[in-house]
Amino acid sequence: LINYYWRIKIKVEKKTVSAKTYYEIEPAAVKTHRISKALPVSLALAEIGFKENAYTLQENFFLQFVYKIVLDMIFGSTSKFYEEVYKERLVTDSFATDVVWGAGYLALLISMETAEPDKLYEMIIDEIKRQRECGLNKEDFELCKKSLLSHLIKTTEDLDDFALLLLDITRAGYDLDFVFKFVENISFKDAEQLIYEGFKQ
């Protein structure tokens, strides 16, 4: 999903140390749709990814927050989908979602331990289709947005997590106050737009 490399030029002997980052252009198409490997584990470790449209670092920085809300609404621990698959013992409590982003790439990840990865994949695709047909729930949106804001506040209380958050914010060229204001102003319409335009297979 991520295709980039670092080229670092270092000058020694009391001279200035300089470093530059170069990014390769990320192809729009998915290179490999499925990768499988046999491992000596009782449950399969599976990850399902959706490669989204590539935008600038700044745009993807903000898009990640909208995607996190939508992922939590559909597949989070309080969602009907998670309740169903957990009751059927298709997943463990390790079921999780994430957004991977950077300059020119953004991907959605759903990771899990499961004895039936193919069945879970089909159920996830069907749930996305169902959400598109039926529409997202506005109450769920408000709850998940508040949950994200609460998570951001808690992040500021942990030194390591806060340092990583500040690094991302600084890299994108913004400040903490601006990020909180942005998340507070994410609208239900923003979430609806992503469910129809995103989650590309």
Summary of the structure (lengths in Angstrom):
residues: 201
radius of gyration: 18.9
end to end distance: 12.8
largest distance: 65.0
contacts: 510
relative contact order: 0.16
helix: 48%
strand: 15%
